[in-house]
């Protein structure tokens, strides 16, 4: 099946906030895409680079002062170091989770704010990181409240596709099914409370129905 891998850029009066960074921009130069070492069952392709899309908006990577990734699988962290100056909001449980060969999850020099739960990024309730562990130890989702569109929860990989969500199925490559179920419930409760919509990161059918940069939601 085809699936998508979406990055989101949020404009706030206090600055730009980037959510997820996709697979590495270097994949865009590979005509046949890249089969990553893990998981081998997928082929990554990147028709557009994140850098070019940011430039298309009239921005430079250095303009992004804050960012977060939903979790540290490589289809979400591929371009974190395009923004070496941006404060990275990450759950401590994810940051401390040993990578392959005990490698750190992020470059140790990258500025971070380590979290232990939810975080109201700008202090006004407009952008809130939701702790949603289960897929990984420190997985997180993002609640964004837009003036006209209303509340949106960006799933990360708490669910991969609409079908996972409708049936409350934990995805494969998941570390804790009970935590995943609780996190899906937390997202459902948040959507009910905020009358929000769920945007599922890897769901192609949903993504194909949405506006893409340089178009935007306000
Ligand atoms: Zn993913």
py3Dmol code that shows the C-alpha trace and the ligand (Angstrom):
import py3Dmol

protein = """\
ATOM      1  CA  UNK A   1       0.000   0.000   0.000  1.00  0.00           C
ATOM      2  CA  UNK A   2       1.023   3.606  -0.442  1.00  0.00           C
ATOM      3  CA  UNK A   3       1.232   5.773   2.615  1.00  0.00           C
ATOM      4  CA  UNK A   4       2.313   9.336   3.213  1.00  0.00           C
ATOM      5  CA  UNK A   5       4.610  10.909   5.786  1.00  0.00           C
ATOM      6  CA  UNK A   6       3.572  14.408   6.669  1.00  0.00           C
ATOM      7  CA  UNK A   7       5.378  17.321   8.342  1.00  0.00           C
ATOM      8  CA  UNK A   8       3.482  20.296   9.762  1.00  0.00           C
ATOM      9  CA  UNK A   9       4.643  23.870  10.224  1.00  0.00           C
ATOM     10  CA  UNK A  10       2.680  25.972  12.717  1.00  0.00           C
ATOM     11  CA  UNK A  11       2.809  29.759  12.659  1.00  0.00           C
ATOM     12  CA  UNK A  12       2.420  31.407  16.065  1.00  0.00           C
ATOM     13  CA  UNK A  13       2.938  35.049  17.023  1.00  0.00           C
ATOM     14  CA  UNK A  14       5.923  33.921  19.093  1.00  0.00           C
ATOM     15  CA  UNK A  15       7.532  32.025  16.212  1.00  0.00           C
ATOM     16  CA  UNK A  16       7.414  29.033  13.888  1.00  0.00           C
ATOM     17  CA  UNK A  17       6.962  25.559  15.300  1.00  0.00           C
ATOM     18  CA  UNK A  18       7.767  22.467  13.229  1.00  0.00           C
ATOM     19  CA  UNK A  19       6.093  19.135  13.965  1.00  0.00           C
ATOM     20  CA  UNK A  20       7.811  16.032  12.530  1.00  0.00           C
ATOM     21  CA  UNK A  21      10.503  16.164   9.861  1.00  0.00           C
ATOM     22  CA  UNK A  22       9.856  13.115   7.639  1.00  0.00           C
ATOM     23  CA  UNK A  23      12.534  10.974   6.049  1.00  0.00           C
ATOM     24  CA  UNK A  24      15.862  12.599   5.272  1.00  0.00           C
ATOM     25  CA  UNK A  25      15.851  15.133   2.447  1.00  0.00           C
ATOM     26  CA  UNK A  26      18.756  13.190   0.864  1.00  0.00           C
ATOM     27  CA  UNK A  27      16.195  10.541  -0.206  1.00  0.00           C
ATOM     28  CA  UNK A  28      14.835  13.047  -2.743  1.00  0.00           C
ATOM     29  CA  UNK A  29      17.989  12.550  -4.856  1.00  0.00           C
ATOM     30  CA  UNK A  30      17.532   8.759  -5.048  1.00  0.00           C
ATOM     31  CA  UNK A  31      15.582   7.876  -8.220  1.00  0.00           C
ATOM     32  CA  UNK A  32      14.451   4.496  -6.850  1.00  0.00           C
ATOM     33  CA  UNK A  33      13.949   5.702  -3.307  1.00  0.00           C
ATOM     34  CA  UNK A  34      15.586   4.080  -0.294  1.00  0.00           C
ATOM     35  CA  UNK A  35      14.845   0.805   1.448  1.00  0.00           C
ATOM     36  CA  UNK A  36      15.891   1.548   5.028  1.00  0.00           C
ATOM     37  CA  UNK A  37      17.776  -0.998   7.133  1.00  0.00           C
ATOM     38  CA  UNK A  38      14.753  -1.197   9.436  1.00  0.00           C
ATOM     39  CA  UNK A  39      11.971  -1.785   8.571  1.00  0.00           C
ATOM     40  CA  UNK A  40      13.001  -3.436   5.267  1.00  0.00           C
ATOM     41  CA  UNK A  41       9.384  -3.853   4.185  1.00  0.00           C
ATOM     42  CA  UNK A  42       9.046  -0.243   3.065  1.00  0.00           C
ATOM     43  CA  UNK A  43      10.532   1.953   0.378  1.00  0.00           C
ATOM     44  CA  UNK A  44      10.911   5.620   1.142  1.00  0.00           C
ATOM     45  CA  UNK A  45      10.486   8.205  -1.570  1.00  0.00           C
ATOM     46  CA  UNK A  46      10.642  11.942  -1.256  1.00  0.00           C
ATOM     47  CA  UNK A  47       9.273  13.904  -4.226  1.00  0.00           C
ATOM     48  CA  UNK A  48       9.955  17.217  -2.467  1.00  0.00           C
ATOM     49  CA  UNK A  49      12.485  18.170   0.187  1.00  0.00           C
ATOM     50  CA  UNK A  50      11.439  19.753   3.454  1.00  0.00           C
ATOM     51  CA  UNK A  51      14.125  22.402   2.920  1.00  0.00           C
ATOM     52  CA  UNK A  52      12.637  23.390  -0.459  1.00  0.00           C
ATOM     53  CA  UNK A  53       9.119  23.541   0.940  1.00  0.00           C
ATOM     54  CA  UNK A  54      10.259  25.823   3.761  1.00  0.00           C
ATOM     55  CA  UNK A  55      12.088  28.008   1.254  1.00  0.00           C
ATOM     56  CA  UNK A  56       8.921  28.162  -0.862  1.00  0.00           C
ATOM     57  CA  UNK A  57       7.237  29.840   2.114  1.00  0.00           C
ATOM     58  CA  UNK A  58       9.937  32.510   2.145  1.00  0.00           C
ATOM     59  CA  UNK A  59      11.567  31.068   5.259  1.00  0.00           C
ATOM     60  CA  UNK A  60      14.997  29.770   6.110  1.00  0.00           C
ATOM     61  CA  UNK A  61      15.610  26.780   8.394  1.00  0.00           C
ATOM     62  CA  UNK A  62      17.130  29.212  10.902  1.00  0.00           C
ATOM     63  CA  UNK A  63      13.726  30.914  11.203  1.00  0.00           C
ATOM     64  CA  UNK A  64      12.354  27.806  12.925  1.00  0.00           C
ATOM     65  CA  UNK A  65      12.998  28.377  16.619  1.00  0.00           C
ATOM     66  CA  UNK A  66      11.108  25.437  18.097  1.00  0.00           C
ATOM     67  CA  UNK A  67      10.246  21.938  16.955  1.00  0.00           C
ATOM     68  CA  UNK A  68       9.159  18.509  18.079  1.00  0.00           C
ATOM     69  CA  UNK A  69       8.929  15.070  16.572  1.00  0.00           C
ATOM     70  CA  UNK A  70       6.224  12.599  17.505  1.00  0.00           C
ATOM     71  CA  UNK A  71       8.855   9.928  18.107  1.00  0.00           C
ATOM     72  CA  UNK A  72      12.303   8.839  17.047  1.00  0.00           C
ATOM     73  CA  UNK A  73      11.616   6.420  14.189  1.00  0.00           C
ATOM     74  CA  UNK A  74      13.635   7.566  11.181  1.00  0.00           C
ATOM     75  CA  UNK A  75      10.610   8.484   9.053  1.00  0.00           C
ATOM     76  CA  UNK A  76       9.991  11.289  11.570  1.00  0.00           C
ATOM     77  CA  UNK A  77      13.487  12.410  12.553  1.00  0.00           C
ATOM     78  CA  UNK A  78      15.155  12.496   9.135  1.00  0.00           C
ATOM     79  CA  UNK A  79      15.675  16.247   9.045  1.00  0.00           C
ATOM     80  CA  UNK A  80      16.016  17.259  12.690  1.00  0.00           C
ATOM     81  CA  UNK A  81      19.565  18.469  12.078  1.00  0.00           C
ATOM     82  CA  UNK A  82      18.394  20.787   9.306  1.00  0.00           C
ATOM     83  CA  UNK A  83      17.388  22.914  12.311  1.00  0.00           C
ATOM     84  CA  UNK A  84      20.370  22.660  14.698  1.00  0.00           C
ATOM     85  CA  UNK A  85      19.338  25.876  16.461  1.00  0.00           C
ATOM     86  CA  UNK A  86      15.687  24.967  17.080  1.00  0.00           C
ATOM     87  CA  UNK A  87      14.713  23.941  20.600  1.00  0.00           C
ATOM     88  CA  UNK A  88      13.504  20.357  20.399  1.00  0.00           C
ATOM     89  CA  UNK A  89      10.634  19.394  22.711  1.00  0.00           C
ATOM     90  CA  UNK A  90      10.998  15.714  23.512  1.00  0.00           C
ATOM     91  CA  UNK A  91       9.775  13.407  26.238  1.00  0.00           C
ATOM     92  CA  UNK A  92      12.601  12.378  28.536  1.00  0.00           C
ATOM     93  CA  UNK A  93      11.476   8.752  28.108  1.00  0.00           C
ATOM     94  CA  UNK A  94      12.113   9.048  24.365  1.00  0.00           C
ATOM     95  CA  UNK A  95      15.351  10.993  24.720  1.00  0.00           C
ATOM     96  CA  UNK A  96      16.782   8.415  27.109  1.00  0.00           C
ATOM     97  CA  UNK A  97      15.587   5.394  25.059  1.00  0.00           C
ATOM     98  CA  UNK A  98      18.768   3.756  23.769  1.00  0.00           C
ATOM     99  CA  UNK A  99      19.029   3.584  19.978  1.00  0.00           C
ATOM    100  CA  UNK A 100      20.768   0.909  17.918  1.00  0.00           C
ATOM    101  CA  UNK A 101      24.145   0.074  19.483  1.00  0.00           C
ATOM    102  CA  UNK A 102      23.154   2.358  22.372  1.00  0.00           C
ATOM    103  CA  UNK A 103      23.417   5.398  20.111  1.00  0.00           C
ATOM    104  CA  UNK A 104      21.686   8.559  21.347  1.00  0.00           C
ATOM    105  CA  UNK A 105      18.347   9.366  19.715  1.00  0.00           C
ATOM    106  CA  UNK A 106      19.425  12.928  18.917  1.00  0.00           C
ATOM    107  CA  UNK A 107      22.710  14.691  18.412  1.00  0.00           C
ATOM    108  CA  UNK A 108      23.814  15.525  21.985  1.00  0.00           C
ATOM    109  CA  UNK A 109      24.562  19.128  20.967  1.00  0.00           C
ATOM    110  CA  UNK A 110      20.959  19.761  19.834  1.00  0.00           C
ATOM    111  CA  UNK A 111      19.161  22.128  22.270  1.00  0.00           C
ATOM    112  CA  UNK A 112      16.321  20.252  23.946  1.00  0.00           C
ATOM    113  CA  UNK A 113      13.558  20.757  26.442  1.00  0.00           C
ATOM    114  CA  UNK A 114      12.921  17.402  28.091  1.00  0.00           C
ATOM    115  CA  UNK A 115       9.284  16.724  28.962  1.00  0.00           C
ATOM    116  CA  UNK A 116       7.523  14.385  31.365  1.00  0.00           C
ATOM    117  CA  UNK A 117       3.951  14.678  30.061  1.00  0.00           C
ATOM    118  CA  UNK A 118       1.919  17.307  28.255  1.00  0.00           C
ATOM    119  CA  UNK A 119       3.399  20.710  27.389  1.00  0.00           C
ATOM    120  CA  UNK A 120       1.658  23.956  26.452  1.00  0.00           C
ATOM    121  CA  UNK A 121       4.384  25.165  24.092  1.00  0.00           C
ATOM    122  CA  UNK A 122       3.543  28.879  23.914  1.00  0.00           C
ATOM    123  CA  UNK A 123       1.690  29.207  27.218  1.00  0.00           C
ATOM    124  CA  UNK A 124      -1.622  30.193  25.605  1.00  0.00           C
ATOM    125  CA  UNK A 125      -3.150  26.776  24.932  1.00  0.00           C
ATOM    126  CA  UNK A 126      -2.833  27.091  21.154  1.00  0.00           C
ATOM    127  CA  UNK A 127      -0.160  24.417  20.677  1.00  0.00           C
ATOM    128  CA  UNK A 128      -0.026  21.577  23.188  1.00  0.00           C
ATOM    129  CA  UNK A 129       2.175  18.516  23.077  1.00  0.00           C
ATOM    130  CA  UNK A 130       0.207  15.491  24.315  1.00  0.00           C
ATOM    131  CA  UNK A 131       2.121  12.626  25.856  1.00  0.00           C
ATOM    132  CA  UNK A 132       0.836   9.509  24.023  1.00  0.00           C
ATOM    133  CA  UNK A 133       3.287   6.659  24.757  1.00  0.00           C
ATOM    134  CA  UNK A 134       2.932   3.125  23.458  1.00  0.00           C
ATOM    135  CA  UNK A 135       4.247   3.176  19.902  1.00  0.00           C
ATOM    136  CA  UNK A 136       7.545   4.230  21.494  1.00  0.00           C
ATOM    137  CA  UNK A 137       8.367   5.008  25.168  1.00  0.00           C
ATOM    138  CA  UNK A 138       8.022   8.769  24.760  1.00  0.00           C
ATOM    139  CA  UNK A 139       5.683   9.061  21.791  1.00  0.00           C
ATOM    140  CA  UNK A 140       3.733  12.322  21.620  1.00  0.00           C
ATOM    141  CA  UNK A 141       0.906  13.861  19.605  1.00  0.00           C
ATOM    142  CA  UNK A 142       0.101  17.542  19.030  1.00  0.00           C
ATOM    143  CA  UNK A 143      -3.069  19.512  19.757  1.00  0.00           C
ATOM    144  CA  UNK A 144      -3.268  22.683  17.659  1.00  0.00           C
ATOM    145  CA  UNK A 145      -6.121  25.161  18.087  1.00  0.00           C
ATOM    146  CA  UNK A 146      -6.602  27.218  14.952  1.00  0.00           C
ATOM    147  CA  UNK A 147      -8.782  30.356  14.929  1.00  0.00           C
ATOM    148  CA  UNK A 148     -11.059  29.257  12.054  1.00  0.00           C
ATOM    149  CA  UNK A 149     -10.389  25.543  11.568  1.00  0.00           C
ATOM    150  CA  UNK A 150     -10.726  24.800  15.262  1.00  0.00           C
ATOM    151  CA  UNK A 151      -8.901  22.087  17.161  1.00  0.00           C
ATOM    152  CA  UNK A 152      -6.798  19.524  15.341  1.00  0.00           C
ATOM    153  CA  UNK A 153      -4.851  16.648  16.865  1.00  0.00           C
ATOM    154  CA  UNK A 154      -1.831  15.550  14.830  1.00  0.00           C
ATOM    155  CA  UNK A 155      -1.553  11.851  15.547  1.00  0.00           C
ATOM    156  CA  UNK A 156       2.095  11.090  15.137  1.00  0.00           C
ATOM    157  CA  UNK A 157       2.104   7.289  14.977  1.00  0.00           C
ATOM    158  CA  UNK A 158      -0.290   6.748  17.887  1.00  0.00           C
ATOM    159  CA  UNK A 159      -2.303   5.357  14.970  1.00  0.00           C
ATOM    160  CA  UNK A 160      -0.965   4.872  11.443  1.00  0.00           C
ATOM    161  CA  UNK A 161      -4.152   4.733   9.393  1.00  0.00           C
ATOM    162  CA  UNK A 162      -7.868   5.433   9.741  1.00  0.00           C
ATOM    163  CA  UNK A 163      -8.467   1.707  10.117  1.00  0.00           C
ATOM    164  CA  UNK A 164      -6.156   1.502  13.158  1.00  0.00           C
ATOM    165  CA  UNK A 165      -8.079   4.340  14.725  1.00  0.00           C
ATOM    166  CA  UNK A 166     -11.601   3.105  13.995  1.00  0.00           C
ATOM    167  CA  UNK A 167     -10.781  -0.329  15.391  1.00  0.00           C
ATOM    168  CA  UNK A 168      -8.429   0.866  18.138  1.00  0.00           C
ATOM    169  CA  UNK A 169      -5.709  -1.433  16.838  1.00  0.00           C
ATOM    170  CA  UNK A 170      -2.143  -0.932  17.975  1.00  0.00           C
ATOM    171  CA  UNK A 171       0.192  -0.616  15.005  1.00  0.00           C
ATOM    172  CA  UNK A 172       3.043  -3.028  14.351  1.00  0.00           C
ATOM    173  CA  UNK A 173       6.500  -2.007  15.612  1.00  0.00           C
ATOM    174  CA  UNK A 174       4.842  -1.009  18.864  1.00  0.00           C
ATOM    175  CA  UNK A 175       6.430  -1.289  22.278  1.00  0.00           C
ATOM    176  CA  UNK A 176       3.391  -1.315  24.611  1.00  0.00           C
ATOM    177  CA  UNK A 177      -0.116  -2.244  23.481  1.00  0.00           C
ATOM    178  CA  UNK A 178      -1.808  -1.195  26.748  1.00  0.00           C
ATOM    179  CA  UNK A 179      -0.126   2.194  26.639  1.00  0.00           C
ATOM    180  CA  UNK A 180      -1.173   2.539  22.989  1.00  0.00           C
ATOM    181  CA  UNK A 181      -4.803   1.805  23.883  1.00  0.00           C
ATOM    182  CA  UNK A 182      -4.681   4.371  26.696  1.00  0.00           C
ATOM    183  CA  UNK A 183      -3.104   6.934  24.382  1.00  0.00           C
ATOM    184  CA  UNK A 184      -5.800   6.401  21.744  1.00  0.00           C
ATOM    185  CA  UNK A 185      -8.403   6.939  24.459  1.00  0.00           C
ATOM    186  CA  UNK A 186      -6.624  10.116  25.552  1.00  0.00           C
ATOM    187  CA  UNK A 187      -6.733  11.380  21.971  1.00  0.00           C
ATOM    188  CA  UNK A 188     -10.430  10.460  21.698  1.00  0.00           C
ATOM    189  CA  UNK A 189     -11.167  12.312  24.959  1.00  0.00           C
ATOM    190  CA  UNK A 190      -9.232  15.343  23.731  1.00  0.00           C
ATOM    191  CA  UNK A 191     -11.114  15.368  20.421  1.00  0.00           C
ATOM    192  CA  UNK A 192     -14.435  15.171  22.268  1.00  0.00           C
ATOM    193  CA  UNK A 193     -13.515  17.939  24.700  1.00  0.00           C
ATOM    194  CA  UNK A 194     -12.141  20.266  22.022  1.00  0.00           C
ATOM    195  CA  UNK A 195     -14.636  19.246  19.289  1.00  0.00           C
ATOM    196  CA  UNK A 196     -11.528  18.539  17.255  1.00  0.00           C
ATOM    197  CA  UNK A 197     -10.527  16.529  14.227  1.00  0.00           C
ATOM    198  CA  UNK A 198      -7.796  13.912  14.036  1.00  0.00           C
ATOM    199  CA  UNK A 199      -5.202  14.219  11.287  1.00  0.00           C
ATOM    200  CA  UNK A 200      -3.456  10.870  10.872  1.00  0.00           C
ATOM    201  CA  UNK A 201       0.137  11.297   9.798  1.00  0.00           C
ATOM    202  CA  UNK A 202       0.505   8.284   7.482  1.00  0.00           C
ATOM    203  CA  UNK A 203      -3.069   8.086   6.133  1.00  0.00           C
ATOM    204  CA  UNK A 204      -2.891   8.776   2.407  1.00  0.00           C
ATOM    205  CA  UNK A 205      -6.638   8.898   1.783  1.00  0.00           C
ATOM    206  CA  UNK A 206      -7.076  11.592   4.407  1.00  0.00           C
ATOM    207  CA  UNK A 207      -3.964  13.511   3.374  1.00  0.00           C
ATOM    208  CA  UNK A 208      -5.069  13.506  -0.268  1.00  0.00           C
ATOM    209  CA  UNK A 209      -8.223  15.345   0.818  1.00  0.00           C
ATOM    210  CA  UNK A 210      -6.285  18.088   2.607  1.00  0.00           C
ATOM    211  CA  UNK A 211      -4.575  21.311   1.646  1.00  0.00           C
ATOM    212  CA  UNK A 212      -0.798  21.092   1.387  1.00  0.00           C
ATOM    213  CA  UNK A 213       1.862  23.791   1.663  1.00  0.00           C
ATOM    214  CA  UNK A 214       2.078  26.470   0.471  1.00  0.00           C
ATOM    215  CA  UNK A 215      -1.664  26.365   1.103  1.00  0.00           C
ATOM    216  CA  UNK A 216      -2.561  26.427   4.771  1.00  0.00           C
ATOM    217  CA  UNK A 217      -5.229  26.105   7.407  1.00  0.00           C
ATOM    218  CA  UNK A 218      -5.993  29.115   9.614  1.00  0.00           C
TER     219      UNK A 218
END
"""
ligand_1 = """\
1
ZN
Zn 5.961 6.774 11.133
"""
view = py3Dmol.view(width=600, height=400)
view.addModel(protein, "pdb")
view.setStyle({"model": 0}, {"cartoon": {"style": "trace"}})
view.addModel(ligand_1, "xyz")
view.setStyle({"model": 1}, {"stick": {}})
view.zoomTo()
view.show()
